[in-house]
Amino acid sequence: MVAMTPNEDAQRRSLINLRVTPRDRDLIDRAAAALGKNRSEFMMEASRQAAEDALLDRTAFRLDADQFGAFMAQLDAPPAPNERLRKLLATPAPWDK
């Protein structure tokens, strides 16, 4: 294992401080112990999962079979011609300039 310089370690990790009630800390510690983790591991895993869920809730959606079929039909249908689309298609790509 190669030791990191203090600067490299600081770039890899940052410290997050939280103020919690003793009751919440004890609850977290009991849950962490039940899973064989320490407090930091438990809190990092729970926070990461909550963050992913929050972001997925804004980007993922569920459709039943009928809704999915209608959605796919809309995606497969050609767009209706309009001025903005004509302008977009007439604009050269940045790499073609």
MARMI-534557 format. One record per atom (N, C-alpha, C): residue number from 0; atom name; x, y, z. Coordinates in steps of 0.1 Angstrom, whole numbers, plus 2048, in hexadecimal, padded with zeros to 3 digits. Example, Ala and Ser with C-alpha at 12.3 -4.5 7.8 and 13.67 -1.06 7.14 Angstrom:
2
   pos   site     x     y     z
     0      N   884   7C7   84E
     0     CA   87B   7D3   84E
     0      C   884   7DF   84E
     1      N   880   7EA   847
     1     CA   889   7F5   847
     1      C   881   800   84F
//
This chain:
97
   pos   site     x     y     z
     0      N   808   7F4   800
     0     CA   800   800   800
     0      C   809   80C   800
     1      N   806   816   7F7
     1     CA   80E   822   7F6
     1      C   807   82D   7FF
     2      N   810   833   807
     2     CA   80A   83E   810
     2      C   808   84A   807
     3      N   7FD   851   80B
     3     CA   7F9   85D   804
     3      C   7FF   869   80C
     4      N   802   873   804
     4     CA   806   87F   80B
     4      C   7FA   886   811
     5      N   7FB   88E   81B
     5     CA   7F0   895   821
     5      C   7E7   89C   817
     6      N   7ED   8A2   80D
     6     CA   7E6   8A9   802
     6      C   7DD   89F   7FA
     7      N   7E3   894   7F6
     7     CA   7DC   88A   7EF
     7      C   7D0   884   7F7
     8      N   7D2   882   804
     8     CA   7C7   87D   80C
     8      C   7BC   887   80D
     9      N   7C0   894   80E
     9     CA   7B6   89F   810
     9      C   7AE   8A0   803
    10      N   7B4   89D   7F7
    10     CA   7AD   89E   7EB
    10      C   7A3   892   7E9
    11      N   7A6   887   7EF
    11     CA   79E   87B   7EE
    11      C   792   87B   7F8
    12      N   794   881   803
    12     CA   78A   881   80E
    12      C   788   88F   813
    13      N   77C   891   818
    13     CA   779   89D   81F
    13      C   771   89A   82C
    14      N   771   8A2   836
    14     CA   76B   8A0   842
    14      C   75D   8A6   842
    15      N   753   89F   847
    15     CA   746   8A5   849
    15      C   743   8A3   858
    16      N   73F   8AE   85F
    16     CA   73C   8AE   86D
    16      C   72D   8B0   86E
    17      N   727   8A8   877
    17     CA   719   8A9   87A
    17      C   716   8AA   889
    18      N   70C   8B1   88C
    18     CA   708   8B2   89A
    18      C   6FB   8AA   89B
    19      N   6FC   8A0   8A4
    19     CA   6F0   897   8A6
    19      C   6EE   896   8B5
    20      N   6E1   892   8B8
    20     CA   6DE   890   8C6
    20      C   6E4   883   8CA
    21      N   6E7   882   8D7
    21     CA   6EC   875   8DC
    21      C   6E3   869   8D8
    22      N   6D6   86B   8D8
    22     CA   6CC   861   8D5
    22      C   6CE   85C   8C6
    23      N   6D0   866   8BD
    23     CA   6D2   863   8AF
    23      C   6DF   85C   8AD
    24      N   6EA   861   8B4
    24     CA   6F7   85A   8B3
    24      C   6F6   84C   8B8
    25      N   6F0   849   8C3
    25     CA   6EE   83C   8C8
    25      C   6E7   833   8BE
    26      N   6DC   838   8B8
    26     CA   6D5   830   8AF
    26      C   6DD   82D   8A3
    27      N   6E5   836   89E
    27     CA   6EE   834   892
    27      C   6F8   82A   896
    28      N   6FE   82B   8A2
    28     CA   708   822   8A6
    28      C   703   813   8A8
    29      N   6F7   812   8AD
    29     CA   6F0   805   8AE
    29      C   6EE   7FF   8A0
    30      N   6E9   807   897
    30     CA   6E6   802   88A
    30      C   6F3   7FE   883
    31      N   6FE   806   884
    31     CA   70B   803   87E
    31      C   710   7F6   884
    32      N   710   7F5   891
    32     CA   715   7E8   897
    32      C   70D   7DC   892
    33      N   700   7DE   891
    33     CA   6F8   7D2   88C
    33      C   6FC   7CE   87E
    34      N   701   7D7   876
    34     CA   706   7D4   869
    34      C   715   7D1   868
    35      N   71B   7D1   873
    35     CA   72A   7CF   874
    35      C   732   7DB   86E
    36      N   72D   7E7   86F
    36     CA   734   7F2   86A
    36      C   736   7FC   875
    37      N   740   805   872
    37     CA   742   810   87C
    37      C   738   81C   878
    38      N   738   826   881
    38     CA   72E   831   87E
    38      C   731   838   871
    39      N   73D   83B   86E
    39     CA   740   842   861
    39      C   73C   83A   855
    40      N   73F   82D   855
    40     CA   73B   824   84A
    40      C   72C   824   848
    41      N   725   822   854
    41     CA   717   821   853
    41      C   711   82E   84E
    42      N   715   83A   853
    42     CA   710   847   84F
    42      C   713   84A   841
    43      N   71F   846   83C
    43     CA   723   849   82E
    43      C   71A   841   825
    44      N   718   834   828
    44     CA   710   82B   820
    44      C   702   830   81F
    45      N   6FC   834   82B
    45     CA   6EE   839   82B
    45      C   6ED   846   824
    46      N   6F7   84F   826
    46     CA   6F6   85C   81F
    46      C   6F7   85B   810
    47      N   700   852   80C
    47     CA   702   850   7FD
    47      C   6F5   84A   7F7
    48      N   6EF   840   7FE
    48     CA   6E3   83B   7F9
    48      C   6D8   845   7F8
    49      N   6D7   84D   803
    49     CA   6CC   858   803
    49      C   6CF   862   7F7
    50      N   6DB   865   7F5
    50     CA   6DF   86F   7EA
    50      C   6DB   869   7DC
    51      N   6DF   85C   7DA
    51     CA   6DB   855   7CE
    51      C   6CC   855   7CC
    52      N   6C5   851   7D6
    52     CA   6B6   850   7D5
    52      C   6B0   85E   7D2
    53      N   6B5   869   7D8
    53     CA   6B0   876   7D6
    53      C   6B2   87A   7C7
    54      N   6BE   877   7C2
    54     CA   6C1   87A   7B4
    54      C   6B9   871   7AA
    55      N   6B8   865   7AD
    55     CA   6B0   85C   7A5
    55      C   6A1   85F   7A5
    56      N   69C   864   7B0
    56     CA   68E   868   7B0
    56      C   68B   873   7A6
    57      N   696   87B   7A3
    57     CA   694   886   799
    57      C   697   882   78B
    58      N   69D   876   789
    58     CA   6A0   872   77B
    58      C   69A   865   776
    59      N   695   85D   77F
    59     CA   68F   850   77B
    59      C   680   851   77D
    60      N   679   84A   775
    60     CA   66A   84A   776
    60      C   666   83C   772
    61      N   65A   838   777
    61     CA   655   82B   774
    61      C   648   82C   76B
    62      N   647   823   762
    62     CA   63B   823   759
    62      C   636   815   759
    63      N   628   814   758
    63     CA   623   806   755
    63      C   625   803   747
    64      N   621   7F7   742
    64     CA   623   7F3   735
    64      C   61C   7FC   72A
    65      N   610   801   72D
    65     CA   609   80A   724
    65      C   610   817   723
    66      N   614   81D   72E
    66     CA   61B   829   72F
    66      C   628   828   728
    67      N   62F   81D   72A
    67     CA   63C   81C   723
    67      C   63B   81B   714
    68      N   630   814   710
    68     CA   62E   813   701
    68      C   62B   821   6FB
    69      N   623   829   702
    69     CA   620   836   6FD
    69      C   62D   83F   6FD
    70      N   635   83D   708
    70     CA   641   845   709
    70      C   64B   842   6FD
    71      N   64C   835   6FB
    71     CA   655   830   6F0
    71      C   650   835   6E2
    72      N   643   835   6E1
    72     CA   63D   83A   6D4
    72      C   640   849   6D2
    73      N   640   850   6DD
    73     CA   643   85E   6DC
    73      C   652   860   6D8
    74      N   65B   858   6DE
    74     CA   669   859   6DB
    74      C   66C   855   6CD
    75      N   665   84B   6C8
    75     CA   667   846   6BA
    75      C   661   84E   6B0
    76      N   657   856   6B3
    76     CA   651   85F   6A9
    76      C   65A   86A   6A5
    77      N   65A   86E   698
    77     CA   662   879   694
    77      C   65D   886   69A
    78      N   665   88F   69D
    78     CA   661   89C   6A3
    78      C   659   8A4   698
    79      N   64F   8AC   69D
    79     CA   648   8B4   694
    79      C   651   8C0   690
    80      N   651   8C3   683
    80     CA   65A   8CE   67E
    80      C   656   8DB   685
    81      N   661   8E2   689
    81     CA   65E   8F0   68F
    81      C   66B   8F8   68C
    82      N   66A   905   68E
    82     CA   675   90E   68B
    82      C   681   90B   693
    83      N   67F   908   6A0
    83     CA   68B   906   6A9
    83      C   692   8F9   6A4
    84      N   68B   8EF   6A0
    84     CA   691   8E3   69B
    84      C   699   8E6   68E
    85      N   693   8ED   685
    85     CA   699   8F1   678
    85      C   6A6   8F8   67B
    86      N   6A6   901   684
    86     CA   6B2   909   688
    86      C   6BD   900   68E
    87      N   6B9   8F7   697
    87     CA   6C2   8EE   69D
    87      C   6C9   8E5   692
    88      N   6C1   8E0   689
    88     CA   6C7   8D7   67F
    88      C   6CF   8DF   675
    89      N   6CD   8EC   673
    89     CA   6D5   8F4   66A
    89      C   6E2   8F9   670
    90      N   6E3   8F8   67D
    90     CA   6EF   8FD   684
    90      C   6FA   8F3   683
    91      N   706   8F7   67F
    91     CA   711   8ED   67E
    91      C   715   8E9   68C
    92      N   71A   8DD   68D
    92     CA   71F   8D8   69A
    92      C   72C   8DF   69E
    93      N   72F   8E1   6AA
    93     CA   73B   8E9   6AE
    93      C   747   8E2   6A8
    94      N   748   8D5   6A7
    94     CA   754   8CE   6A2
    94      C   755   8CF   693
    95      N   74A   8D4   68C
    95     CA   74A   8D6   67E
    95      C   74E   8E4   67A
    96      N   74F   8ED   683
    96     CA   753   8FB   680
    96      C   761   8FD   67D
//
